[in-house]
Amino acid sequence: MTLLDQHCTHGAAALDPDAIRARLAHLPHWQVVDGAIARDYAFPDYRTTIAFVNAVAGMAGAEHHHPDMQVSYRHCTVVYKTHSAGGALTDNDFICATKADALYTQQGGA
């Protein structure tokens, strides 16, 4: 089962550095920043940016795992870490990162 097919779970355990590296190998546009994983998405215009933000918000609500997002005219940076795990990275972060990438691809992003 791929991360795209999985769902977030309450009480997910913190991942060790080796597990984080292994999961990042499947998410080449994501990087660890200050203990979180982050990715910047680029868009052709503001309307497309906001459509993506709304799609991520819907997915995050369904998964009960919400990112921090910084939104500008043609960019959105999405940042995940698991607050309930003390700000550590868990599988939930990688599940949602995978789903955010899928939403971006559906909107024509690379």
Secondary structure, 3 states (H helix, E strand, C coil): CCHHHCCCCCCCCCCCHHHHHHHHCCCCCCEEECCEEEEEEECCCHHHHHHHHHHHHHHHHHHCCCCEEEECCCEEEEEECEHHHCCECCHHHHHHHHHHHHHHHHCCCC
